[in-house]
Amino acid sequence: MAYLRISTPGGVVTPDELQRLASVSHQWALGKMEVGFRQDLLIRCTDAQLPVLRQQLGGQGFSVEEAVPVHPNIVSSVVAQNIFPKVSWLRSGDYLDILDSFDVKPRFKINLIDPTQELIRPLTGEVNFIASPTPSFWYMAINLPVLGALKVWPELVDGEQIAEWVKTIENTLNAPGAIGSFEALFQSVTSRFKGRTRRVREELRLTSKPYPHHEGIYRYDERYWIGLYQRDNEFEASFIGALCQLCKDTKIGRLYPTPFKTFIVRDIPKETIYQWEKLLGLWGIPTHYSSLELNWQLPDADAAALRLKTELVDAFERTRIRTSSLSFSIGLRSADTTSTIVIEPLSSEYERFRIVHSPDFFIGNTDWETFAADVARKNLPEVLRRLTQKYYEQLSTEKKAGLTRTTATLKPIVTEKVMRCKHCLTVANRPAPLSSSYVCPTCDAPARDFVEVTWETLT
């Protein structure tokens, strides 16, 4: 069995694109699609079908990656717009403009996140852009093993230049000569790219949020949104085709894959909700599953992990375990892990496991405590039951503290007066005064269009 991964930058796909993917899957593969953890899509096929499937997808203009991608999908929280809390200045168009500005596929995992929403976790990328209180400017949090612990860039960066920041960071780390520290990366990147920045006036603060709604039918304002989930994590291509046709018929222009292996359909006019009820009924798609079923994070295209999850959910239902506000992952911990409890296999046979949880069961922490170091598969339900009891025993009315990510210990200082183009904000590469023949190296503006400003650097 094999998989091909289709990029959907930002977790956004149009009904026409998704309908064409469904048609290719039905005709040239096994007729099933899975949502990946980074909001991309996977199509399952046999080994014999793989070459033709790749050719068909490429011929239709889709960006195709292997099961382990060279260019990971860009994750964004645009799906949460209007249906979850949001930063006041951030609009769907801001995300889409940033996504459109990438002319080269990044090799890093890139996240574009609104920190107030609760659907998409903020720090699962390697370079994470998190909307700041300053309109149009973003925190940049870098989580690369070569640099050690996660670090927040000491300046806010302009959203219009995010693609350029990513390109410069990648080029810097790929250049000859090792970059072994965050400080070295900062100095090298800022010497290569003079992007528009603002001083950080508030530390990046991430607050604890409950496990989000990502499945079911919900009303907001005068519209509805629907989260669609399948127990085996796969959607039939024929259902996806019918779903996309209804989107076209009801003037819905985008669908959103989520990291929870669900699709969210947003902006459904209230007068058309009966059509959606009819679609789900005819295709036998249930909604509003219990938290026992939903609060899981599984590796992409991992049949063994799915079998274990099904086994544990069945055991939870038999023994009356409550898991509300808890979430579980199966697999080894990584930056992608967003659950509060992780069931780590100690071997490829999935017979013995280590169980760890985040301190105080806070989603978003990067620290872990071991609850059980070596558990046989048959004993997992009982050990997890005891862990849920530990969680409910520690609940209190005290408000949990948020997670504050401080900026790197680099202090801004005023160094000099410089001449800057009033059109594109490029700083002149020579001191004042400028000669009358000088022109802007970026936009060709004459010397008279440069103004003197105070330039701040960080050391």
Number of C-alpha atoms within 10 A of each C-alpha: 9 16 24 21 25 24 24 23 22 27 26 22 20 17 22 16 17 21 21 19 24 26 17 19 24 18 13 19 24 16 22 20 25 26 27 26 21 29 30 26 26 25 28 22 20 14 11 11 15 19 11 12 22 19 11 17 19 13 10 12 9 17 16 19 18 14 16 11 14 12 18 21 28 23 29 28 27 25 24 23 16 15 18 15 14 19 16 9 12 17 13 13 10 14 18 15 12 16 19 10 14 16 10 11 16 17 16 20 19 26 26 28 26 25 23 19 22 20 25 26 25 24 27 20 23 19 23 24 28 24 25 25 17 17 13 15 23 26 27 25 25 21 21 17 11 12 16 12 13 20 20 23 22 23 21 23 24 18 25 18 17 21 19 17 22 20 20 17 20 15 13 18 16 11 10 8 8 12 17 13 12 21 17 12 17 19 13 16 21 15 9 13 13 12 18 16 15 15 12 20 11 11 14 21 14 18 17 17 16 14 19 16 17 23 23 15 18 13 15 14 9 10 16 19 21 21 20 22 24 18 13 12 19 19 22 17 26 16 20 21 20 15 21 23 17 17 21 15 10 16 13 18 16 21 22 24 26 29 24 24 30 25 24 21 21 24 20 20 15 14 11 14 18 10 12 17 12 11 16 16 11 10 13 10 13 14 15 15 13 12 17 20 17 25 21 21 24 22 17 21 19 11 13 14 20 20 11 16 20 14 15 19 17 14 16 19 12 9 12 9 18 16 21 15 17 21 22 22 24 24 20 14 16 9 14 18 25 27 24 24 29 25 22 20 20 17 9 8 8 15 14 19 22 19 23 21 25 19 15 15 21 24 24 22 20 16 10 17 13 13 16 16 12 13 18 13 15 12 11 22 18 14 16 21 17 13 18 17 14 14 15 14 9 9 11 8 5 6 7 12 11 14 15 11 14 16 20 16 13 14 11 14 11 10 11 11 14 19 23 21 24 14 13 13 17 18 22 20 12 11 11 13 11 16 11 9 8 15 18 20 13 13 12 12 16 16 19 14 13 24 16 14 13 11 14 14 13 15 10
